Amino acid sequence: MHLPLGARTASLSATVPSREYSVVLYLCMVLIIGRRINFVEVGNEDSLNGGAPTYAAYRFNAFRNAIKAAYPNMTIITSFYDVVGSTPPNNDSGDYHEYSVPVQMSSQFGYFDNYTSENPILIGEYAVVEYDLPGANEVSWARGAPRAFVPFWYGSVAEAIFLLGTERNSDKIIGASYAPTFMNWNRWQWIPDLIQYDAYPGHTTLSTSYYMIQLLSATRITENLPMTITDGGFGPTYFVAGRSSVTGSHIVKAVNYNSTGDSSFSFNFEGVGAGAQGHLTYLTAPMNATNPVGGNVVENHQSTVVASSNGTFSFSLPEYSVAVLEIGASNAGSGYHYGSPAERHGWQGWKTWGRDKNHHGHWDAHGRGW
């Protein structure tokens, strides 16, 4: 079962269900999860071991048709998906898995830019799983290929670039989930994992990727904003900008990756004026560092950034850092206050996934007319 950021899914693996069976299964899952279920994934990685032809021919549809008969508004997710050149059937969604090396994942900021929103995808698994090696631009799946034992910082920063790329294409993405989540220090089947533990609580270790995800996930963008870049571009710095229909905040998320030193940033938001105050949080760690057992090498830096006379926010980020700048609704500068989302025309609410027969569900009231 995956519980990605911003979404809940459950994976099924059983014989072909009848309508009655699917009703019972649904009720069981509701009892376990404790809330309404809008997403169901049929299987997991059914393309492996030669399973793709039969999954596409009849196995997926056997489950899909039975579930849809009982729950027509449920979003059904196929268990494997290639973003390039394929789409799930019947306007369904797909589960995309990405395991990479840093040089590969750090280049995927624009990976979803040309993908369609007609078939939104769940990134059910992603992770940087090994260090960069000379001449290697992707993960080797050969037996005995090297793997990182635990996440390492510059790999976590590469993952952040990938996540910013999904956030700037949020109309196409249901959610994203690092995988796997847990690893027992004494015995494991897969490395690296997000959290390590054993019977002694003091050995519980939150990885470098955990802290990166925690920072990016704690501040949610519900409306992406178009950007005009007047100086520079993407690489080695990457960034997205948006607003929150929940808090009224304006938000920038940024990464400085594999640069020669500090990188400077300057941002202006329409509707944010002189004297506005933004809260800047950024994470740093030694490039190759991993978290020791029970410890943490990731440093959390926080400061207040005040907009200049023309409303510009300026700050710099060191190499291999991940940052979030948030300008609160009541700190938007002289003449501006967004204490209620409804005060800003055009704010787009969350998509009502699974509540319509296609992926064009209605938006929350304050977003209508966007």
N, C-alpha and C positions, 0 to 999 in steps of 0.2 A: 504494500500500500504506500503510495506517495502522498505526502502532504506538502505541496509546493507553496511558495510564497504567493498569497493572494488567491489561492484556489484549493479545493479539496477533490481528490480523485480516489477511486478504489479500483483495484485490478481483479478480474474474475478469471478463474480457471476451473472448469468443470465440464460435464457433458452438456449437450444442447439443452437449454432450459425451456420448460413450458412456461406459459403465462403465469400459472400459479406458482411455479418455482421462482420466477423472477420477482413476484410480489413478496414472497417469503424472504428471499435474499435481500431485497430492498429494505424491508422492515428490520432485518437483522443488522444491516449496515447502519441504519438510522439509530438503532439502539446503541451500537458501538461508538459511533462518531458523535451522536447527540445533537444532530441538526439535519436539516433538509439536505439531500444530495442532489446536486445539479450535474455531476460529471460521473461517468463510468468508463473505465478503460477495459477493453476486452483483451485479456492476456498480457504478456510482456515479452517483447523482443521475439515475436513469432517468426521472424525472418531467419533466425539462427537454425543451424542443423537441417537446412533444406525445407523449412516449414513455410516459406513465403508463398509458394504456389497454391497450396491447399488453404492457407489462411485467406488469401485473396479470393479464391474460387468459391468457398462455401463456409468455412469455419467462422469468419468474422460476421458474415451476414446472418448466420444462424442465431448468434447471440444478439446482434443488433436488432433484427426484426422482432424477436421475442421481447426485448426490453422496450423498444419503441411502441409496441402494441399496448403495453401496460403504462408506459410513461412517455407520451409523445413529445414532451418538452425537454427530455433529458438530452444532454450533450454527450454523444458517444465518441470515444477516442480509440483510434486504431493503435495497435501495440508497437508498431515501428513505422518510421517515416523518414524519407529522404527529401529535404527541403528543395533540392534541385531536381526538377523534372517529373515530379509525381504529386498527385493530390489524392486524399482519401475519397471514397465514394460517398454519394448521397449527401454532399455538403457536411460530412462529418469532420471531426478533428483528428489530428495525428500526434503521436508521442515521438519527439525528436531527442535523441541521445547524442551527446558530444563529449568525448574524452580526447584530450589534446595535450600537446606540449606547449610551453609558454609562447614560443615564436609563432605557433599556429593560432592559438586562441587570442593573442594580442592583435592579430590581423583581422579579426572577425567583427570589428565594430560595425561595419556596414553589411554584414552577412545577410540580414533580413530586410534590407532596404527595398529590394525589388520583389519580395515575396508578396503574395496576395493575402488580403484579409478575408477572403471568401471561405477559407479553410484554416481557421486559427489553430495554432499548434501549442501543445504542452511540451516544454523542455523538461521532461521527466527526470533526466539525469544529465549532469554536466560536471566536469572537474578537469583540472590539469593533473595528470597522473605521473609525469616523470619530468626530469630536468631536461633542458635543451642539450642536445649532443651534436657534435660537428657533423654537418651534412644531413641532419635529420629534420624534416619539416613537419612530421606528423608522428603519431604514436605507432610503435611497432607492436604487433600482436603475436609475434613469434614466441614460441615457448622459451621461457627463460629471459625474455626481454626485460630490461631494467625498469623498476618502478620506484617512485618516491615512497618512503615508509610512512611519512605524514606530510600534510600540505606544507609548503614553504612559501616565503613571503613574495618573491617576485612572480611565482606562479599564481598566488592569490590576487596580485595586482592585474595579471593578465586575465584572470577570471572576471575581475571588475570591469575591464574593457568590454568583454563579451556581454556582461549584464547591462551595461549602459547601452549597448547596441540593441538589446531586447527592449529596454525601456523606451528608447526613441521610436520603436516600432510596436508600441503596446497594443495597438488595435489588432495586431496579428498574433499576439502571444497571450495564452491563458495564464501561464505562470512558469516559474523556473525553480528547479529543485536540485541542490547539490546532492550527489550520491557517490557512495553510500554514506549513511549518517553516522553509524556507531561501529567502533572497533574495540574488542576486548584485548587489552595488552597481552594476555596470556595465549590467546588463540584467535586467529582471524582467517577469512577466506579471500579478502580483497584489500588492497591498499592502493592509495591513501584513503582515509575516511575523515569525516568532518570533526568527530568527537571521539576521544579515546578514554577508556575507563577500565577499572577492575573492581574488586570487592572493597577496596579501600577508597573512600571518597576523596582523600587528598591526592590520589593519582589521576582524578578526572582532569582531562586536558582539552580545552577548547582551542581548536587549531587557528592558525593565522587566517584561513579562509572563513572560519566562523565569525571572527571579528569584522572582517570585510563585509560579509553578508549582513551582519547585525547593523552596521552603519548604514548601508544602502537601503535596507528594508525598513528601518525605523522612520524614514521620511518618505512618504508615498506621493508620487506625482500622479494626479488624475487627469490632467490636461497637458499634453505636450505643447510647447510653444515653438513656432517657427523662429529660426535664428538667422540673423545677418552677420556674417563673419567679416570684419573689416581689416583684420591683420592676422596673418598666420592661417592655420587650418588644423586638421586632425593629424596627429602624429608629430611628436611623441606625446602630445596632450590630447585628451579626449573628454568630451563634456556633453551633457544634455541639460535642457532647461524646461521648466514647466511650472504649473501652479497646482495647488491642492484645493479641491472643492469642499473638503472637510474642514480644514483649518484656515483657508484663505491665504496661505503662505505662498510666496514665490520661492522657487527652489532651483539651485544649480548643483549638479553632481559632476565631479571632475576627477580625472586620473592623470598623473604624470608618470610616464613609463619609459624607461630606457633612454633617458635624456642625458645630457652632459652636466646637469646640475639643476638648480632651481629654475622653475618656469613661472612667468608672470601671467596673470589673468585679469581682465577687465570686462565687466558685464554691466549692461543697462537693461532695465525692464520698462516697458511701456506701463505707465501708471504707478511708478515708484519714483519718488522725488528726492531732492537734496535732504540730507540728514537722516535718511532711512537707515535702520540698523539691521545688520544681518549677523546671524550666529554661524561662525565657521568652525567645523570640526574636521580634522584630517588625521589619518592614521599613517604611521611610518614604522619601519623595522629594517634591520640590516637585510640586504638584498637576498641572501641565501638562507636566512634564518628560519628555523622551525621552533615551535614552542616546546620547551622542555616538559617533562612529566610534571603535571600539576602547576605549571608556570605559564608566563606570557611575556613575549618579547615585543609585542605590538604596542607602540606608544600612541596615546590619544591626546591630540593637541586641540585646544579650543581657544577661540578669541572672538571679539566683536569687530565687525567691519562696518564702517560708517560711510554712506554714500557721499560723494563729493558734491560740489555746488550744481553739477549737471546730472546728478543721480547715478554716477558711476561707482561701482564697487570694484576695488582693486586689491589683489592679494597675490602671494606667490606660494608655490608648492614645491617641496623638495622632490628629488628623483625617487621613484617608486613609492608614491603616496596616493591615497584615495581620500576624497574630500566631499563634504556636503555643506553648501551654504544655504541657509534658510532665512528669508526675510518674513517675519511674522506679520499677520494681517493688521495688527495695530501699530506696526513699526515701519510703515511704507513711506514715510516722509511727509513733508508738509502738504496738506490738502488731500491726503489719501488715507482711507481706512476701510478695510475689508473684513470687518468683524463677522459678517454673515456671508456665506457663499452667494446668496441671492443678490447681494449688492453689486456683483460683478456680472454684467450681461455676458452670456456666451460660455460660462463655465460648464464643462461637459462632465456629467456624472458617470459613475461606473456602468459598464455594459451589463445588461441583465442576462448573463450567460445562461443558456438552457431554458429560458422562459419564453422562447418564441420558437417557431418551427425552422428558423434559419438563424444566422449569426448577425442579424440586423435588429436585435431587440431594442426596445425603446430605452431612452435614457432617463435619468432622474429629472425631476421637474425643472430644477434650476439650469439644466443643460439644454433644454429644448430651444430650438432656434439657432443652435450653434452652426 
